[in-house]
């Protein structure tokens, strides 16, 4: 029986010690708070970066559209230049023909 009471006393003593223990380690708590703060900061930065990325994607699409428009305009201008050059050639040929006719009439 003496052994049981000693065991009971030791068990009570151990339980009291366990109850009095501070299970919150200040270093761990500080580290967790720091990690939480860093996590929040990273989430904010992530949102900012995603917003910037979306802006860049929109700008890229806009610039590609402008580039396509400019390319289309250039092609149209080249067609017009070719048509204009063809018209000038036709007029030159007609002028030559007319000059030949005038020369014939003058002879």
Secondary structure, 3 states (H helix, E strand, C coil): CHHHHHHHHHHHHHHHHHHHCCCCCHHHHHHHHHHHHHHHHHHHHHHHHHHHHHHHHHHHHHHHHHHHHHHHHHHHHHHHHHHHHHHHHHHHHHHHHHHHHHHHHHC
